[in-house]
Amino acid sequence: MMFDVRWPDGTEVSYYSPSLVVQEHLAAGTSYPVADFVDRSRACMEIADARVRAKYGFGCSQSARTVALITAAAGRFEPTDEVRVESFRH
């Protein structure tokens, strides 16, 4: 599943989640302070990784990559700036 976000500077980026769990932690059309968005993204990627590990016997490198990309992008902004989740795509 892909989720599309708009960072505070207007940059739009699509991120990958190996699990639908992302929809339990983020809502389309909702804005989050950058720090909260990073925390929520990390939490859902950890859950997604655990689900892949339980099903296939190995973790999902894409989960770690998504967290790394989000964390790097978030470093450009203040923790209280807002990032908006635009949509989810399957």
Backbone as numpy.savetxt, mean C-alpha at the origin, in Angstrom:
# Nx Ny Nz CAx CAy CAz Cx Cy Cz
-3.75 -7.73 -7.17 -4.59 -6.56 -7.17 -3.71 -5.33 -7.17
-4.11 -4.33 -7.88 -3.41 -3.05 -7.90 -4.24 -2.03 -7.14
-3.54 -1.11 -6.47 -4.25 0.02 -5.87 -3.54 1.29 -6.29
-4.34 2.27 -6.69 -3.84 3.52 -7.25 -3.95 4.61 -6.20
-2.85 5.35 -6.03 -2.85 6.43 -5.04 -2.38 7.73 -5.68
-2.78 8.82 -5.07 -2.32 10.16 -5.47 -1.58 10.74 -4.26
-0.28 10.97 -4.46 0.55 11.54 -3.41 0.26 13.04 -3.27
0.69 13.66 -2.18 0.37 15.08 -1.95 0.80 16.03 -3.06
1.83 15.67 -3.83 2.28 16.54 -4.93 1.52 16.29 -6.23
0.51 15.41 -6.17 -0.31 15.12 -7.35 0.16 13.92 -8.16
1.32 13.37 -7.80 1.83 12.20 -8.49 0.91 11.01 -8.27
0.55 10.33 -9.35 -0.29 9.13 -9.25 0.59 7.91 -9.46
0.45 6.93 -8.57 1.25 5.71 -8.63 0.35 4.51 -8.36
0.60 3.43 -9.08 -0.09 2.16 -8.84 0.84 1.23 -8.09
0.30 0.57 -7.07 1.06 -0.39 -6.27 0.38 -1.75 -6.33
1.19 -2.79 -6.15 0.70 -4.15 -6.21 0.50 -4.73 -4.82
-0.59 -5.44 -4.64 -0.82 -6.23 -3.43 -1.15 -7.65 -3.88
-0.48 -8.66 -3.28 -0.77 -10.03 -3.67 -2.07 -10.56 -3.06
-2.74 -9.73 -2.29 -3.95 -10.17 -1.59 -4.99 -9.06 -1.58
-6.24 -9.45 -1.50 -7.33 -8.49 -1.38 -7.37 -7.82 -0.01
-6.51 -8.26 0.91 -6.49 -7.70 2.27 -6.30 -6.19 2.25
-5.69 -5.67 1.21 -5.47 -4.23 1.11 -6.80 -3.47 1.23
-7.88 -4.07 0.74 -9.18 -3.41 0.81 -9.76 -3.41 2.22
-9.17 -4.19 3.12 -9.60 -4.19 4.52 -8.89 -3.08 5.31
-7.83 -2.52 4.74 -7.02 -1.52 5.44 -7.07 -0.15 4.80
-7.45 -0.10 3.53 -7.53 1.15 2.79 -8.85 1.20 2.04
-9.38 2.39 1.86 -10.65 2.55 1.15 -10.47 3.48 -0.04
-11.01 3.09 -1.18 -10.96 3.94 -2.37 -11.72 5.23 -2.10
-11.14 6.34 -2.56 -11.77 7.63 -2.37 -11.47 8.26 -1.02
-10.60 7.66 -0.25 -10.28 8.15 1.08 -8.85 8.67 1.13
-8.66 9.76 1.84 -7.33 10.32 2.05 -6.83 9.97 3.44
-5.53 9.72 3.54 -4.89 9.36 4.80 -3.65 10.22 5.00
-3.36 10.59 6.24 -2.06 11.22 6.47 -0.97 10.26 5.99
0.09 10.79 5.44 1.15 9.94 4.87 1.62 8.89 5.87
1.87 9.29 7.12 2.36 8.33 8.12 1.36 7.20 8.33
0.08 7.51 8.38 -0.95 6.49 8.57 -1.03 5.58 7.34
-0.93 6.17 6.15 -0.96 5.38 4.92 0.19 4.38 4.88
1.38 4.83 5.28 2.54 3.94 5.30 2.30 2.80 6.29
1.81 3.13 7.48 1.53 2.10 8.49 0.49 1.10 8.01
-0.58 1.59 7.42 -1.64 0.71 6.92 -1.13 -0.17 5.78
-0.36 0.42 4.89 0.20 -0.33 3.77 1.13 -1.42 4.26
1.99 -1.08 5.21 2.91 -2.07 5.77 2.13 -3.21 6.42
1.11 -2.88 7.19 0.31 -3.91 7.87 -0.34 -4.85 6.87
-0.95 -4.31 5.82 -1.63 -5.20 4.88 -0.64 -6.00 4.04
0.53 -5.45 3.74 1.53 -6.22 3.00 2.11 -7.35 3.86
2.23 -7.13 5.17 2.68 -8.20 6.06 1.66 -9.33 6.11
0.39 -8.97 6.16 -0.67 -9.98 6.16 -0.68 -10.72 4.82
-0.57 -9.97 3.73 -0.55 -10.59 2.39 0.63 -11.55 2.26
1.79 -11.14 2.74 2.97 -12.00 2.69 2.74 -13.28 3.48
2.14 -13.15 4.66 1.86 -14.33 5.49 0.87 -15.26 4.80
-0.10 -14.71 4.11 -1.08 -15.55 3.40 -0.42 -16.31 2.25
0.45 -15.63 1.52 1.18 -16.30 0.44 2.08 -17.40 1.02
2.77 -17.08 2.12 3.65 -18.06 2.76 2.87 -19.28 3.23
1.69 -19.06 3.81 0.87 -20.18 4.29 0.37 -21.05 3.13
0.05 -20.42 2.02 -0.51 -21.16 0.88 0.56 -21.86 0.04
1.70 -21.17 -0.17 2.70 -21.69 -1.10 4.01 -22.13 -0.45
4.18 -21.82 0.84 5.39 -22.23 1.53 6.55 -21.26 1.41
6.32 -20.12 0.77 7.35 -19.09 0.67 6.66 -17.73 0.64
7.39 -16.70 1.07 6.83 -15.36 1.12 6.73 -14.72 -0.25
6.18 -13.54 -0.28 5.98 -12.81 -1.52 6.93 -11.62 -1.57
7.90 -11.67 -2.45 8.87 -10.58 -2.56 8.20 -9.29 -3.02
7.09 -9.41 -3.72 6.38 -8.23 -4.18 5.81 -7.42 -3.01
5.43 -8.09 -1.93 4.93 -7.38 -0.76 6.01 -6.47 -0.19
7.21 -7.02 -0.04 8.33 -6.23 0.47 8.67 -5.09 -0.48
8.60 -5.35 -1.76 8.89 -4.31 -2.76 7.86 -3.18 -2.67
6.60 -3.53 -2.52 5.55 -2.52 -2.40 5.80 -1.65 -1.18
6.12 -2.26 -0.04 6.40 -1.49 1.18 7.60 -0.58 0.95
8.63 -1.07 0.30 9.82 -0.26 0.04 9.50 0.93 -0.87
8.70 0.71 -1.90 8.32 1.79 -2.81 7.48 2.85 -2.10
6.53 2.40 -1.30 5.67 3.34 -0.57 6.49 4.12 0.45
7.36 3.44 1.18 8.18 4.11 2.18 9.10 5.15 1.54
9.69 4.81 0.41 10.56 5.76 -0.29 9.78 6.97 -0.77
8.61 6.74 -1.35 7.79 7.86 -1.83 7.34 8.74 -0.66
6.97 8.12 0.43 6.48 8.86 1.60 7.55 9.77 2.19
8.82 9.41 2.01 9.91 10.21 2.55 10.01 11.60 1.96
9.32 11.84 0.88 9.33 13.16 0.23 8.35 14.14 0.88
7.50 13.62 1.78 6.42 14.44 2.32 6.45 14.49 3.83
5.69 15.43 4.36 5.50 15.52 5.81 4.55 14.40 6.24
4.73 13.87 7.45 3.85 12.79 7.92 2.37 13.16 7.93
2.06 14.45 8.06 0.66 14.88 8.12 0.08 15.26 6.76
0.92 15.31 5.71 0.39 15.53 4.36 -0.53 14.37 4.03
-1.43 14.57 3.08 -2.40 13.52 2.79 -2.17 12.84 1.44
-2.31 11.53 1.46 -2.25 10.71 0.26 -3.64 10.10 0.07
-4.10 10.09 -1.16 -5.46 9.62 -1.44 -5.41 8.29 -2.19
-6.20 7.34 -1.71 -6.36 6.07 -2.43 -7.46 6.32 -3.46
-7.07 6.26 -4.72 -8.02 6.55 -5.79 -8.90 5.37 -6.16
-8.28 4.18 -6.32 -9.06 3.03 -6.77 -8.32 1.73 -6.56
-9.05 0.64 -6.73 -8.50 -0.71 -6.69 -8.80 -1.35 -8.04
-7.85 -2.15 -8.54 -8.06 -2.86 -9.79 -7.64 -4.31 -9.62
-8.42 -5.20 -10.19 -8.10 -6.64 -10.12 -7.40 -7.09 -11.36
